[in-house]
């Protein structure tokens, strides 16, 4: 005897309407007036206002420049950012494992967080007695790390000045970049070469190679690279390692394209 299908759980009408408002505002290229939301939902204006105002109170919507029209608020953007990073982490882990296996070194995934790079994930090469410890969840400077410079590859001198200000950059080793002019030149080189190195600039006993990951609009959203003790990573390995890192960065970039 065939079992009866379980009845579908009814939706909460007010929640559904609130989500419809969020979708409408997110899809719009300009602030959305209450009138358009009222037409969309087909209910009275006061009910739509209460729904929109509740979303505003929880910062999912806001009114730009004192206007009564609606745009997405900071809570919506934070949620989107968290989802994007979670998706990126899950999506990229297999690529990190491949890169670590191919190069025999620890591979990392990083994103920019203000004027620092944040390591989201890493994969350690199997069989290495001495490895670079995983830095997942740790922050490192942008100006003197391979990942940081890869994340800044599209920055101009004006962009860097806006980000860092005009004070000298902190030296973490004798090889650290400490001026914005030098950093701007390093960014240009990173953009042209598609890869960037860190020759003991942050940690004197460590060398790294990293490349930017771009979204479907060509914007840099993350970086991928490898790190190794300087004793095991002579400069003659740069070319081969750079090709491997760039290949994985390209694969990730292409896999993110719709």
MOCORFEN-V683185 format. One record per backbone hydrogen bond with DSSP energy under -0.5 kcal/mol. NH is the residue of the N-H (numbers start at 0). CO is the residue of the C=O. E is the energy in kcal/mol with one decimal. If there is no record, write none. Layout:
NH CO E
NH CO E
This chain:
12 10 -0.8
15 11 -2.5
16 12 -2.4
17 13 -2.2
18 14 -2.5
19 15 -1.9
20 16 -1.9
21 17 -2.1
22 18 -2.4
23 19 -2.3
24 20 -2.4
25 21 -2.5
26 22 -2.0
27 23 -0.9
31 69 -2.7
32 30 -0.5
35 32 -0.7
36 32 -1.4
37 33 -2.4
38 34 -2.1
39 35 -2.1
40 36 -2.3
41 37 -2.2
42 37 -0.7
47 43 -1.8
48 44 -2.5
49 45 -2.0
50 46 -2.1
51 47 -2.8
52 48 -2.9
53 49 -2.0
54 50 -2.0
55 51 -2.1
56 52 -2.6
57 53 -1.5
58 55 -1.8
59 54 -2.9
60 54 -1.1
61 70 -2.3
63 61 -0.5
65 62 -0.8
66 63 -2.4
69 31 -2.5
70 61 -2.4
72 59 -2.2
74 58 -2.5
75 58 -0.8
75 72 -0.6
76 72 -1.6
77 73 -2.6
78 74 -2.2
79 75 -2.3
80 76 -2.5
81 77 -2.6
82 78 -2.3
83 79 -2.6
84 80 -2.4
85 81 -2.3
86 82 -2.8
87 83 -2.4
88 84 -2.7
89 85 -2.2
90 86 -2.6
91 87 -2.2
92 88 -1.1
95 91 -2.0
96 92 -2.2
97 93 -2.0
98 94 -2.5
99 95 -2.7
100 96 -2.3
101 97 -2.4
102 98 -2.3
103 99 -2.0
105 226 -0.9
106 122 -2.8
107 224 -2.6
108 120 -2.3
109 222 -2.4
110 117 -2.1
112 115 -3.1
115 112 -1.2
116 139 -3.2
117 110 -3.3
118 116 -0.5
118 137 -2.5
119 108 -2.3
119 117 -0.6
120 108 -1.3
122 106 -2.2
127 124 -0.9
130 128 -0.6
132 130 -0.5
136 118 -3.8
137 134 -2.7
139 116 -2.2
141 114 -1.0
144 141 -0.9
148 144 -2.5
149 145 -2.1
150 146 -2.2
151 147 -1.1
152 149 -1.1
154 151 -2.5
159 155 -2.4
160 156 -2.4
161 157 -2.1
162 158 -1.9
163 159 -3.2
164 160 -2.2
168 177 -2.3
171 169 -0.6
175 172 -1.4
182 178 -2.0
183 179 -2.8
184 180 -1.8
185 181 -2.2
186 182 -2.2
187 183 -2.1
188 184 -2.2
189 185 -2.3
190 186 -2.4
191 187 -2.2
192 188 -3.1
193 189 -2.2
195 209 -2.6
197 207 -2.3
199 197 -1.3
199 205 -1.4
205 202 -2.1
206 227 -2.4
207 197 -1.8
208 225 -2.1
209 195 -2.6
210 223 -2.5
212 221 -3.2
214 218 -2.4
217 214 -2.0
220 212 -2.7
221 212 -1.4
222 109 -2.3
223 210 -2.3
224 107 -1.9
225 208 -2.3
226 105 -1.9
227 206 -2.1
229 204 -2.2
231 228 -1.7
232 228 -0.8
236 233 -2.2
237 234 -1.7
240 236 -2.8
241 237 -3.1
242 238 -2.0
243 239 -1.8
244 240 -2.6
245 241 -2.9
246 242 -2.2
247 243 -1.9
248 244 -2.5
249 245 -2.5
250 246 -2.2
251 247 -2.6
252 248 -2.5
253 249 -2.8
254 250 -2.0
255 251 -1.2
255 252 -0.6
256 253 -0.9
